[in-house]
Amino acid sequence: MIDYDELDGIVGCYCTLVYPYRGHSEGTVVADYGQEIIVRLNNGKELTEYRSDVLIYE
C-alpha cells in the first residue's frame, strides 16, 4: 500500500474501495484531482471517491 504523503503519479495504479459499490471494489485509478480520484471498477463503472476511501497499490 502507498503512503498518502508519497502519492505521485497514481493514475493507472490498481486500487480497492474501502466501501464496495454494489458488490464491486477492485479497480484502477484513471484520474487524480487532489482530494478526489476517479476509479474505474472492473465492471466498467467509474466513480469519484475521496483518497481516504481508496486503498492504492503500486
N, C-alpha and C positions, 0 to 999 in steps of 0.2 A: 504494500500500500504506500502511496505517496504522501509525504508530509505537506500540508497545505501551504507552508511557508516556502516550499521549493517548487510549487506548481509553475511550470513554464513550458508552453507548448503541449498542452494536454489534448489538443484536438487529434483524434484518431486512437486515443487510448481506450482500452476496454474498461468497463465500469459495471457496478452493481448498484441498484437503487436500494436505499435503506428501507423504504416503504414501497413494496411492489405495486405496479399498476396493473390491475385486473389479472393478477397471477404472473405477470412478466416482470423480471427485474434485471436481466442481463442485457447489455447494450454497448454502444460506442459513443464517445463524445464527438459531436460534429461541429459545435461552435462554443466559444468561450466569451462571455460578456461580463467578466469580473466576478460579481457575487452570484450570477446565474450562469448556467451552462445548458446547452441543448443536447439531449441524449436521444439517440436513435436506438430503440429497442430492437431485439432480434426479430420481433414480429412486424417491424417496419414503422411502428408508431413513433413520432417524435414528440418529446416532452421538454418543457422548460422546468428545470429543477435548481434549487439552491445547492451550492457546493457542499454544504454540510449534510445534505440528504443523499449524497452520492459517494460511493467508495470507488476511487480511481486507481487502476493498476497500470504499471509500466508495460 
